[in-house]
Amino acid sequence: MKLAILISGSGSNLQAFIDACETGELPAEIAVVISNRPDAGGLARARQASIPAVVVNHRDFSSREEFDQALVEALEPHRVDLVILAGFMRILTPVFIAPHRGRLLNIHPSLLPKYPGLNTHQRALDAGDSHTGATVHFVTEELDGGPPVVHARVAIEDGDTAESLAGRVQQREHRIYPLVANWFVEGRLVLEGEQALLDDAVLPPCGVDADAG
Ligand code: GRF
């Protein structure tokens, strides 16, 4: 199976995928990495791994829809089976989502449905939450609202800051995201309408707890 990975930043999740493909933990090929930012650190990680790295700069387009159409066209020649959003910090429109529905995953740094959007760790701290975490979910038209597949919980400790939490949450992200992709590659994970199914069973509303079983 061929994957595309879309990034905007340092690409530590991208690196987790590169490593998982190299070890065989994820039997797939990363066919292309696309960044909307020319200065994204992850572009160097892709080139280092000899993966084609493409920039589609959102600033070159006057609307989200035009940008999304350019993304569709950049992906098309690579004929990928699965698109992985890994710290891709642009809101996508149906122009991109509709043709990739059911084969488009995202990772979000909160326990969805809590804290869609930005600044999730600070919001969890401000609310006095005991836990936060990360969620891998199918992408549908609703921002951070598609059906969750897996979540990993991280305890919030005294003295935690948004940065310290982000570090611990990211360590969990790097484990759960390739795992979910592997389920997809194995044909075990599908999106049917608005529901995520694993081994033909509808997943719970928050997705599988990565620490269960
Ligand atoms: C991750 O924490 C992800 O959850 C969030 O952006 C971050 C990306 O980090 N949406 P990286 O670029 O994979 O290092």
Residues whose N, C-alpha, C, O or C-beta is under 5 A from the ligand:
A	BS01	GRF	G9 S10 G11 S12 N13 L14 A86 G87 I107 H108 P109
